[in-house]
Amino acid sequence: MNYKQIHQALKAKGLSWLVAGEVIGCTHQHVMNVCARRAESLRVARSISVLIEKDIAAVFPDIPRYQSDVKTDRQAKIDQAKARLAEAGLAESA
């Protein structure tokens, strides 16, 4: 979705940039900048997606960082590294 589409979706839910910013806990300018792709904030992007009841991938398909779950990805990498060390006999098994 582009900036205008996100704004229309917010208005359809009875929300404004100002209200969205207040609810999210930041300024309305920051919300507008994230939606216009002038700033990045996973927290704001996720919040906007929830407010307009759409998947984050549908709202921000052009920002790959928003598509993956960083914590899950990190834990998977940790688990893989532990398994490699365990296979080499250098650490306890995962």
C-alpha positions in Angstrom: 0.0 0.0 0.0 1.2 3.5 -0.6 0.9 6.5 1.7 -2.5 7.6 0.3 -3.9 4.1 0.5 -2.8 3.8 4.1 -4.3 7.2 4.9 -7.6 6.1 3.3 -7.6 2.8 5.2 -7.1 4.7 8.5 -9.9 7.1 7.7 -12.2 4.2 6.8 -11.5 2.9 10.4 -12.4 6.4 11.7 -8.7 7.2 12.6 -6.5 10.1 11.7 -2.7 10.4 11.6 -3.0 12.3 14.9 -5.0 9.5 16.6 -2.8 6.8 15.2 0.3 8.6 16.6 -1.3 9.0 20.0 -2.3 5.4 20.2 1.1 4.1 19.0 2.9 6.4 21.3 4.8 8.6 18.8 4.1 11.8 16.9 1.7 11.8 14.0 4.6 13.1 11.9 6.6 10.0 12.6 3.6 7.8 11.6 3.3 9.7 8.4 7.0 9.4 7.6 7.0 5.7 8.2 3.9 5.3 5.9 5.6 7.5 3.3 8.8 5.4 3.5 10.8 8.4 4.7 11.6 6.6 8.0 11.6 3.0 9.1 10.1 1.7 12.3 9.0 -1.9 12.7 6.9 -1.0 15.7 5.0 1.8 13.9 4.6 -0.4 10.8 3.2 -3.3 12.8 0.9 -0.9 14.7 -0.5 0.6 11.5 -1.1 -2.8 10.1 -3.1 -3.8 13.2 -5.0 -0.5 13.2 -6.2 -1.0 9.6 -6.6 -4.8 10.0 -4.2 -5.9 7.3 -1.2 -8.1 7.2 2.1 -6.1 7.4 3.2 -7.8 4.2 0.2 -6.3 2.4 0.8 -2.8 3.8 4.6 -2.6 3.5 5.5 -5.2 0.8 8.4 -3.1 -0.4 10.3 -3.2 3.0 11.8 -6.7 3.5 12.9 -6.0 7.0 9.2 -5.7 8.1 8.4 -9.1 6.6 10.5 -11.4 8.8 10.4 -12.0 12.5 13.8 -10.9 13.7 13.6 -12.8 17.0 12.6 -16.0 15.4 15.3 -15.7 12.7 17.9 -15.0 15.4 16.9 -18.0 17.5 17.0 -20.2 14.4 20.6 -19.1 13.7 21.6 -19.7 17.4 20.1 -23.2 17.3 21.9 -24.0 14.1 25.2 -22.7 15.4 24.8 -24.7 18.7 24.0 -27.9 16.6 27.2 -27.4 14.6 29.3 -27.0 17.7 27.6 -30.1 19.2 28.4 -32.1 16.1 32.0 -31.1 16.4 32.1 -32.1 20.0 32.7 -28.5 21.1 29.5 -27.9 23.0 26.6 -29.6 24.7 23.9 -30.8 22.3 21.1 -28.4 21.4 
